[in-house]
Amino acid sequence: MLHKKSIMIFVIGLVLIVGSVLVMANTVVAQKASLSGTVTSSGLVKPGDTVREGDVLVKIDTITGAIPASRATANGIVREVLVSPGVSIAAGDVVARIEVGK
């Protein structure tokens, strides 16, 4: 009886661990702007683009030219871009969403 109980507890624990890993494997992460400005068309990612941590997602226009306003914080696939060229963004605005774990 004790042996069956131990096996059952082990199986339930294993199922919970595997389930947690699968849920975390497909998490969507909001990407925020670190600078304020007007979004340019150069350097703007598109839904479906594969990105790596540190890749430029959005650039803003400055006097000296376009500079990165947001970079990917994780490897993944861009699922949604919430800004478009010509739109003004503020630091902290969510500009894109990346599905990580792919």
C-alpha positions as a printed Julia matrix, in Angstrom:
102×3 Matrix{Float64}:
  0.0    0.0     0.0
  2.76   2.46    0.91
  4.64   1.58   -2.28
  1.61   2.38   -4.5
  1.11   5.68   -2.69
  4.76   6.68   -3.25
  4.54   5.86   -6.96
  1.31   7.83   -7.31
  2.84  10.9    -5.59
  5.92  10.64   -7.83
  3.78  10.44  -11.0
  1.63  13.43   -9.95
  4.77  15.45   -9.17
  6.29  14.56  -12.53
  3.12  15.58  -14.38
  3.07  18.94  -12.55
  6.72  19.61  -13.41
  6.27  18.73  -17.09
  3.11  20.84  -17.26
  4.89  23.83  -15.75
  7.73  23.57  -18.26
  5.28  23.4   -21.17
  3.36  26.44  -19.95
  6.57  28.45  -19.56
  7.83  27.35  -22.98
  5.29  29.48  -24.85
  5.14  32.68  -22.85
  4.43  36.01  -24.54
  6.65  38.81  -23.23
  5.78  42.51  -23.6
  8.66  44.58  -24.98
  8.85  48.19  -23.79
 10.47  51.28  -25.25
 13.44  52.67  -23.36
 13.35  56.05  -25.17
 10.66  58.51  -26.25
 10.26  59.78  -29.8
  8.65  59.23  -33.19
  8.84  55.7   -34.63
 10.69  55.35  -37.94
 10.06  52.72  -40.59
 13.71  51.62  -40.56
 14.42  48.94  -38.01
 10.76  48.21  -37.23
 10.11  44.48  -36.8
  7.09  42.68  -38.25
  4.89  39.96  -36.77
  6.45  36.59  -37.5
 10.05  37.87  -37.39
 12.44  35.74  -35.36
 14.5   37.81  -32.93
 17.34  37.16  -30.54
 17.96  38.9   -27.25
 19.4   42.36  -27.99
 17.97  42.69  -31.52
 16.46  46.09  -32.34
 12.66  46.03  -32.4
 11.83  49.71  -32.85
 13.84  52.8   -33.81
 12.95  56.45  -33.22
 13.92  59.48  -35.23
 16.42  61.97  -33.75
 18.37  64.94  -35.08
 21.34  62.66  -35.74
 19.28  59.87  -37.33
 17.39  56.77  -36.27
 18.38  55.15  -32.97
 17.05  52.02  -31.19
 14.21  52.71  -28.77
 13.5   49.07  -27.93
 15.52  45.86  -28.03
 14.38  42.28  -27.54
 14.78  41.04  -23.97
 14.53  37.38  -25.02
 14.87  35.06  -28.0
 11.59  34.32  -29.76
  9.09  35.17  -32.45
  7.43  38.59  -32.75
  3.7   37.96  -32.34
  2.45  41.55  -32.27
  3.79  45.02  -33.09
  1.81  47.76  -31.34
  3.38  50.8   -33.03
  3.7   52.06  -36.59
  5.92  54.6   -38.36
  5.13  58.19  -37.45
  3.58  57.35  -34.08
  5.01  59.03  -30.97
  5.99  56.68  -28.15
  7.1   57.32  -24.58
  9.67  55.42  -22.54
  7.88  52.48  -20.91
  5.27  52.05  -23.64
  4.75  48.45  -24.8
  5.8   48.4   -28.46
  5.78  44.68  -29.28
  5.08  41.22  -27.89
  7.45  38.28  -28.33
  6.58  34.62  -27.87
  9.57  33.05  -26.16
 10.53  29.43  -26.01
 10.29  28.64  -29.72
